[in-house]
Amino acid sequence: MKLYVVDRIRTNNFHDGQFIGKITTMWEEAYRHLGQHQDDIFGVYYDYESDYKGDYSLSVAIEDRFGETCIEIPKSENYKIFKVDASDEQGVVKTWGKIWEQEEAGLLARAYSYDFEKYLPNGDIEIHIAVQS
């Protein structure tokens, strides 16, 4: 899957006191550029320093050609898909918490290549986690 980057940041969920502000600002800027975009929008997590506690890059991206920078997610990746309760304002955050809990419990062997949140036009949200083969 080829995705075109709208905006991106580098952050850390545990050691960057500004990470929430960075993520919020990135998404706001991306939506300003996208306007009334009617297709899927992706939040892509990649370039992991280590595991979920390390630094990572996060990009907002779309499948339509937007700019010159693109992310190519290999078709050979295996994913576990987590459905987000989109009616809950904290649904995405809570789902990431569940993902980390499963990893800590040894129930999820993450590949730490490319993970992504997929925001569908109908309001549904899925988090795709790359898992080891």
Protein Blocks (a to p, Z undefined) as FASTA:
>chain_A
ZZddfbdcdddfklmmklmmmmmmmmmmmmmmnmmafbdcddddehifblmmbccddddd
dfbdfblbdcdddfkbccddddddfkbmklmmmmmmmmmmmmmnopaccfklagcddddf
kopacddddddZZ
